[in-house]
Amino acid sequence: MPASAIEEAAEQHAGSLLEMRSCRRLAAALVLVAPLLAALGQWTDVDLVLADWLYSRASACFPWRDAWLTATFGHEILKAGLALLAACFVALAIADALRPQAPLDRPLARLRLRVIACSAVLVPLATSLLKQASSAHCPWDLARYGGNEPYVRLFEALPAGILPGHCMPAGHASSALWLVSLVVWWLPGPGRGAWRAACLALAPGLVLGWMQQMRDAHFLTHTLWSAWIACAIVLALVMLLQPSGGTVRRAPAGTRCRAR
């Protein structure tokens, strides 16, 4: 049996989705991306450029703000469907914890379900709590787009007498960004497949974030920060919930292991 196959089988037998070395690499990547996102909002005008492009100065409004696609389908129907899907994962995880389900009798299957269920709760919750601590205003509140509030960058203080806007990160996008946790169904496995799955799983959240940008409810960096938070939470859950921190037990040469 090839050595790589033995290692993969041993990892599955240990009930681990990612070995600790891979977890550390992903954590380091997230740490490196954070200052890039901060710089994007602090030292570029990408948020304003995109918002200006979507804003109609002729009618002094954002044409997509009350459109059915963005306001009804994107903000209400899709969000309700995603909330229902999240509730199903949470309910299944609770039911399995109280009375283990036969289809989840293998360690990896149960671990995957718990990561997804916890992500479905923690990603929107963490995003909502961080919003309450932020001073950023939504575009539609800014004087630049017909509101009354000043535009303040990430590391700038609010002018005296201006109340916090509580608009960053993007809360609506987080209702779909927890779907990135579905990548665990491709772990452990070839890295290329897992990366493709992660990108596809992030897509719904990014689309919802873009719809909110079309409505003047958020800036691009608001959505990107929400995506970063979702990825960080999913990685943290994998590291915390898998046994032994993801340490792979190597199988002796010539042995075969199978996940149970």
N, C-alpha and C positions, 0 to 999 in steps of 0.2 A: 504494500500500500504506500503511495507517495507520502513524503513527510508532510507536505502542505495539507493533504487530506486528513492525516492523523491529527495535526494541530487543530484543524477546523472541527473535527469530530470531538476532540478533547474539550474544546471551548464550549461546544454545545452541551456536552455532558456536564460541564461545570455550571451551566445555566447562565452564561455570560453573553451579552450582546456585543460588547466592545472590550478589548483588552485595554489595560490602563495606559499603555503607551499611546494608543490611538485617542483615548479620551484626553490625554494631556496635549496632544497635537491640536485637537479640535478646540480645546479651551484656549490654547495659545493663539489660534487663528481668530477666535472671537475677541480676545483681548486686543489684538492688533487692529481689528476692524473698527472697534469702538472709537478710537481717536480719529479715524478717517471719517466716520459719520459725523463726529463732532465738528471736525474741520469743514465738512461739506456745508453744515448749517451756519457755522460761525464766519467763515471767510469766503464763501461764494454766494451768489444770488440765485442759485438754481431754484430755490423755493419760489422766489418772487417772479422769476422768468416764466416758470410753468403756470403760476397763478395768473400772471398778466396775459398769457396766451389764451387761457380759458375764460378770462373775463371780457365781457363786451362793454366797451366804454360808450358805445352808441346808445345802448339801452340801460347802462349803468347797473348791470347785473350779471350773474353767471347763468347763461341760458340753460344749463343742465341742472340747476338747483332743484327745481320742482318737476323735472321730467319723470315719466313713469319708470323708465329703465333704472335711473339712479335713486330716486326717492322712494318708489314703491317696491320695485323688484329687488334692487340692490340693498336698500336700507331696511326693508321690512320682510319681504318674502324669503330671501336668501338667509338673512340673519335668523329668522324663525326656524328654517330648515336645519341650519347648522346647530342651533341650540338644541333641537330635538335629537340630532345625531349625537351630540355631546352627551345629552342625558342618557341615551341608550348605552353608550360606552360606560358611563359612570354606574348606571344601574346594573349592568352585566358584571362589572368589577365588584360591586358590593355584594351581589348575589353569589358570586364565586367565592368571596371571602367568608360569607356566612355558611354557604353550603357548596363546596367545590364541585364544579361542573365537569362532567366527563370529557367534553371536547377540549378542556383546558388542563388536562392531567399531566401535560409535559411542562417542565419548569420554564422553558423559553416562551411557550404560549401564554402562560399565566403572567410572566414578567412583562411581555409585550402589552397585554391588556392593561396592566396596572400603570405602565408608563403612559399609555394613551389616555386612560381615564383621568389620571392626575394632571396631565397636560391640559385636558379639556376644561379643567377647573382652574388651574393655576395660571395659565397664560392670560385669559381674560381678566382674572382677579388681579394679578400683578400689574397688568397694564392699567387697569382702572385706578388702582392705588397710586401708581406713579403719576397718573394724570392729575390727581388731586393735589399732588405736591409741586406741579409745574406752574410756571408763571406765564407760559406762552399762550397767546390768544389764537383763536381760529381765524382763518382769513376773512370770513364774513363779518368779523367784529372789528376789523382794521379800518382806519380812516382811508387807507389807500383804496379800499373796495366798498366804500359807502358807509362804513361803520364809524365808531368813535375812538377806537383804541390805537395806540402806537404799535408799530412793528418793532419787536425786541428780539434780538438774537439769543442763542442758547446761553451764553455766559454773560449777558448784559443784564443789569438790574432794571427793574421797572421804574419809571419816573414816579416821583412823589405823588400820592393821591390816586394812582392807578391800581386797581385790584387785579389779582392774578387771573389768567384766562382759563387755566386748567384744561388745556387742549392738546398736550403732547405727553406721551405718544398717542397713536391713533387707536382709540378703543374699538371702533367698529371693525377695523381690519383684524383685530385680535380674535373676533368671533370665528374667524376662519383660519388664522395662523396656527392655532393649535394642531391643525391637520398635519403639520410638519412632523409630528410625533409618529405618524403612520410609517415613517421610514424604518421603524424598528422591525417591521415585517420583512425587511430586506437584510436584517442583521441577525447573526453574523453571516457574512457572505461577501462576494466580490465588491470592492469599493466602488467600481464604476456604476453598478446597479443601484447601490445605496445613494450615490450622489444624484443620479437621475431621478430616483424616487423622491428625494428631498426637494429637488427643484420643482417637480410636478406638484408636490404637496404644498409648497409655498405659494404656488401660482394663485389659488383662490383668494388667499388673504391679500396678495398684492393687487389683484383685480378689484377687490372690494375697497382697498385703500385708494386706488385710482378713481373709482367711482365717487368716493368722498371728496377727492381733490376736484373732480368735475363739478361737484356741488358747492365748492368753496368752504368745505367743512374742515379740511386738513391740508397741510403742506406735504410735499414728498418726503422730507426727512422725518416727519411724524410717523409715516408708514414704515420707513426703513428702520427706525428705532423699534417699532413694534415687532418687526420681523427678527431683529437682533435679540430682543427679549425672549421671543418664542424659542429661538434656537438655543439660547443659553439655558432656559428652563428645561427643555427636553434633554439636553446633554447632562445637566445636573441631576435630573431624575434617573437617567440611565446609570450614572455613576453611583447614586445613592441606593437605588433599588436592586441592582444586580449584586449577587453574592461576591464577597471578597474584593469589592471594588473593581471587578472586571479582570482579576488575575486569572490567567489561563493555566490550567493544570495540564502539563504535557503528558501525553500518553506514551508508555514504553514502546519502543520499536517493535513493529509487528503486531500490535494490538489494535482492536477495533472498538470504538465507543459509539454509542448511539444515544441521542437525546431521549429521555424518558418523561 
